[in-house]
Amino acid sequence: MSELTVKALVCDTFGTVVDWRGSIIREGKARWAAKLPGIDWPAFADAWRGRYGPAMNRVRTGDLPWTGLDVLHRMMLEDTLTQFGVTGLSEADKVDLNNVWRRLKGWPDSAPGLRRLKKRYIIAPLSNGSVAILTNMAKFAGLPWDMILATELFHHYKPDPETYLGAAAMLNLPPGEVMMVAAHTGDLDAAKALGLRTAYVHRPKERGPRAEPKRPAADAYDYVVDSFVELAERLGT
């Protein structure tokens, strides 16, 4: 594939660009130790994130009307606090804790690699995060997006086809000129089936040391790389 056929890169964000698990663990220990003593923060992060797919499926199946991820995260947080026996947090505390998803740190290669890619390509997240989450996260983590593409713009969550095709339409590009970049093969497989180009970024630490994902074969996608910096190098930027 010639890189010149691609004009825009749209990126999964949670896990691919930012380290959601490590960020929640670090902030939990640093900011919440006094109010939430004794919490196992790795387990808390995993339990909170573990509700992510089921919550979106409730929207996808019509069990819930369209509900943005800020609200779903709060619903998931309430269930996770109950699971861990947490009581007594104020409403302000819960809002602040829920907003940890806006304060996620990027993987070390993310911002440098994205800055290089930005020189040649339009770059944007294509994430199930809301516009508010992604905009605040970009500010916090120094992510140099050209624009924000959130699936809430289409009232669908990935991997619904409307998200990938909607992103291409908003960019006024055919799917073949848009590359989906993700650390999750399901995301990439859905995009690939619709004609988008694909790049896999391996994130072995996303879900912790006991849940390393299997690296796909080198020819499974257009690119299989270990970082955004490597992707920029492979794309000649």
Secondary structure as a PSIPRED ss2 file (coil, helix, strand):
# PSIPRED VFORMAT (PSIPRED V4.0)

   1 M C   1.000  0.000  0.000
   2 S C   1.000  0.000  0.000
   3 E H   0.000  1.000  0.000
   4 L H   0.000  1.000  0.000
   5 T H   0.000  1.000  0.000
   6 V C   1.000  0.000  0.000
   7 K C   1.000  0.000  0.000
   8 A E   0.000  0.000  1.000
   9 L E   0.000  0.000  1.000
  10 V E   0.000  0.000  1.000
  11 C E   0.000  0.000  1.000
  12 D C   1.000  0.000  0.000
  13 T C   1.000  0.000  0.000
  14 F E   0.000  0.000  1.000
  15 G C   1.000  0.000  0.000
  16 T C   1.000  0.000  0.000
  17 V C   1.000  0.000  0.000
  18 V E   0.000  0.000  1.000
  19 D C   1.000  0.000  0.000
  20 W H   0.000  1.000  0.000
  21 R H   0.000  1.000  0.000
  22 G H   0.000  1.000  0.000
  23 S H   0.000  1.000  0.000
  24 I H   0.000  1.000  0.000
  25 I H   0.000  1.000  0.000
  26 R H   0.000  1.000  0.000
  27 E H   0.000  1.000  0.000
  28 G H   0.000  1.000  0.000
  29 K H   0.000  1.000  0.000
  30 A H   0.000  1.000  0.000
  31 R H   0.000  1.000  0.000
  32 W C   1.000  0.000  0.000
  33 A C   1.000  0.000  0.000
  34 A C   1.000  0.000  0.000
  35 K C   1.000  0.000  0.000
  36 L C   1.000  0.000  0.000
  37 P C   1.000  0.000  0.000
  38 G C   1.000  0.000  0.000
  39 I C   1.000  0.000  0.000
  40 D C   1.000  0.000  0.000
  41 W H   0.000  1.000  0.000
  42 P H   0.000  1.000  0.000
  43 A H   0.000  1.000  0.000
  44 F H   0.000  1.000  0.000
  45 A H   0.000  1.000  0.000
  46 D H   0.000  1.000  0.000
  47 A H   0.000  1.000  0.000
  48 W H   0.000  1.000  0.000
  49 R H   0.000  1.000  0.000
  50 G H   0.000  1.000  0.000
  51 R C   1.000  0.000  0.000
  52 Y H   0.000  1.000  0.000
  53 G H   0.000  1.000  0.000
  54 P H   0.000  1.000  0.000
  55 A H   0.000  1.000  0.000
  56 M H   0.000  1.000  0.000
  57 N H   0.000  1.000  0.000
  58 R H   0.000  1.000  0.000
  59 V H   0.000  1.000  0.000
  60 R H   0.000  1.000  0.000
  61 T C   1.000  0.000  0.000
  62 G C   1.000  0.000  0.000
  63 D C   1.000  0.000  0.000
  64 L C   1.000  0.000  0.000
  65 P C   1.000  0.000  0.000
  66 W C   1.000  0.000  0.000
  67 T C   1.000  0.000  0.000
  68 G C   1.000  0.000  0.000
  69 L H   0.000  1.000  0.000
  70 D H   0.000  1.000  0.000
  71 V H   0.000  1.000  0.000
  72 L H   0.000  1.000  0.000
  73 H H   0.000  1.000  0.000
  74 R H   0.000  1.000  0.000
  75 M H   0.000  1.000  0.000
  76 M H   0.000  1.000  0.000
  77 L H   0.000  1.000  0.000
  78 E H   0.000  1.000  0.000
  79 D H   0.000  1.000  0.000
  80 T H   0.000  1.000  0.000
  81 L H   0.000  1.000  0.000
  82 T H   0.000  1.000  0.000
  83 Q H   0.000  1.000  0.000
  84 F C   1.000  0.000  0.000
  85 G C   1.000  0.000  0.000
  86 V C   1.000  0.000  0.000
  87 T C   1.000  0.000  0.000
  88 G C   1.000  0.000  0.000
  89 L C   1.000  0.000  0.000
  90 S C   1.000  0.000  0.000
  91 E H   0.000  1.000  0.000
  92 A H   0.000  1.000  0.000
  93 D H   0.000  1.000  0.000
  94 K H   0.000  1.000  0.000
  95 V H   0.000  1.000  0.000
  96 D H   0.000  1.000  0.000
  97 L H   0.000  1.000  0.000
  98 N H   0.000  1.000  0.000
  99 N H   0.000  1.000  0.000
 100 V H   0.000  1.000  0.000
 101 W H   0.000  1.000  0.000
 102 R H   0.000  1.000  0.000
 103 R C   1.000  0.000  0.000
 104 L C   1.000  0.000  0.000
 105 K C   1.000  0.000  0.000
 106 G E   0.000  0.000  1.000
 107 W C   1.000  0.000  0.000
 108 P C   1.000  0.000  0.000
 109 D C   1.000  0.000  0.000
 110 S H   0.000  1.000  0.000
 111 A H   0.000  1.000  0.000
 112 P H   0.000  1.000  0.000
 113 G H   0.000  1.000  0.000
 114 L H   0.000  1.000  0.000
 115 R H   0.000  1.000  0.000
 116 R H   0.000  1.000  0.000
 117 L H   0.000  1.000  0.000
 118 K H   0.000  1.000  0.000
 119 K C   1.000  0.000  0.000
 120 R C   1.000  0.000  0.000
 121 Y C   1.000  0.000  0.000
 122 I E   0.000  0.000  1.000
 123 I E   0.000  0.000  1.000
 124 A E   0.000  0.000  1.000
 125 P E   0.000  0.000  1.000
 126 L E   0.000  0.000  1.000
 127 S E   0.000  0.000  1.000
 128 N C   1.000  0.000  0.000
 129 G C   1.000  0.000  0.000
 130 S C   1.000  0.000  0.000
 131 V H   0.000  1.000  0.000
 132 A H   0.000  1.000  0.000
 133 I H   0.000  1.000  0.000
 134 L H   0.000  1.000  0.000
 135 T H   0.000  1.000  0.000
 136 N H   0.000  1.000  0.000
 137 M H   0.000  1.000  0.000
 138 A H   0.000  1.000  0.000
 139 K H   0.000  1.000  0.000
 140 F H   0.000  1.000  0.000
 141 A H   0.000  1.000  0.000
 142 G C   1.000  0.000  0.000
 143 L C   1.000  0.000  0.000
 144 P C   1.000  0.000  0.000
 145 W C   1.000  0.000  0.000
 146 D C   1.000  0.000  0.000
 147 M C   1.000  0.000  0.000
 148 I C   1.000  0.000  0.000
 149 L E   0.000  0.000  1.000
 150 A E   0.000  0.000  1.000
 151 T H   0.000  1.000  0.000
 152 E H   0.000  1.000  0.000
 153 L H   0.000  1.000  0.000
 154 F C   1.000  0.000  0.000
 155 H C   1.000  0.000  0.000
 156 H C   1.000  0.000  0.000
 157 Y C   1.000  0.000  0.000
 158 K C   1.000  0.000  0.000
 159 P C   1.000  0.000  0.000
 160 D C   1.000  0.000  0.000
 161 P H   0.000  1.000  0.000
 162 E H   0.000  1.000  0.000
 163 T H   0.000  1.000  0.000
 164 Y H   0.000  1.000  0.000
 165 L H   0.000  1.000  0.000
 166 G H   0.000  1.000  0.000
 167 A H   0.000  1.000  0.000
 168 A H   0.000  1.000  0.000
 169 A H   0.000  1.000  0.000
 170 M H   0.000  1.000  0.000
 171 L C   1.000  0.000  0.000
 172 N C   1.000  0.000  0.000
 173 L C   1.000  0.000  0.000
 174 P C   1.000  0.000  0.000
 175 P H   0.000  1.000  0.000
 176 G H   0.000  1.000  0.000
 177 E H   0.000  1.000  0.000
 178 V E   0.000  0.000  1.000
 179 M E   0.000  0.000  1.000
 180 M E   0.000  0.000  1.000
 181 V E   0.000  0.000  1.000
 182 A E   0.000  0.000  1.000
 183 A C   1.000  0.000  0.000
 184 H C   1.000  0.000  0.000
 185 T H   0.000  1.000  0.000
 186 G H   0.000  1.000  0.000
 187 D H   0.000  1.000  0.000
 188 L H   0.000  1.000  0.000
 189 D H   0.000  1.000  0.000
 190 A H   0.000  1.000  0.000
 191 A H   0.000  1.000  0.000
 192 K H   0.000  1.000  0.000
 193 A H   0.000  1.000  0.000
 194 L C   1.000  0.000  0.000
 195 G C   1.000  0.000  0.000
 196 L C   1.000  0.000  0.000
 197 R E   0.000  0.000  1.000
 198 T E   0.000  0.000  1.000
 199 A E   0.000  0.000  1.000
 200 Y E   0.000  0.000  1.000
 201 V E   0.000  0.000  1.000
 202 H C   1.000  0.000  0.000
 203 R C   1.000  0.000  0.000
 204 P C   1.000  0.000  0.000
 205 K C   1.000  0.000  0.000
 206 E C   1.000  0.000  0.000
 207 R C   1.000  0.000  0.000
 208 G C   1.000  0.000  0.000
 209 P C   1.000  0.000  0.000
 210 R C   1.000  0.000  0.000
 211 A C   1.000  0.000  0.000
 212 E C   1.000  0.000  0.000
 213 P C   1.000  0.000  0.000
 214 K C   1.000  0.000  0.000
 215 R C   1.000  0.000  0.000
 216 P C   1.000  0.000  0.000
 217 A C   1.000  0.000  0.000
 218 A C   1.000  0.000  0.000
 219 D C   1.000  0.000  0.000
 220 A C   1.000  0.000  0.000
 221 Y C   1.000  0.000  0.000
 222 D C   1.000  0.000  0.000
 223 Y E   0.000  0.000  1.000
 224 V E   0.000  0.000  1.000
 225 V E   0.000  0.000  1.000
 226 D C   1.000  0.000  0.000
 227 S C   1.000  0.000  0.000
 228 F H   0.000  1.000  0.000
 229 V H   0.000  1.000  0.000
 230 E H   0.000  1.000  0.000
 231 L H   0.000  1.000  0.000
 232 A H   0.000  1.000  0.000
 233 E H   0.000  1.000  0.000
 234 R H   0.000  1.000  0.000
 235 L C   1.000  0.000  0.000
 236 G C   1.000  0.000  0.000
 237 T C   1.000  0.000  0.000
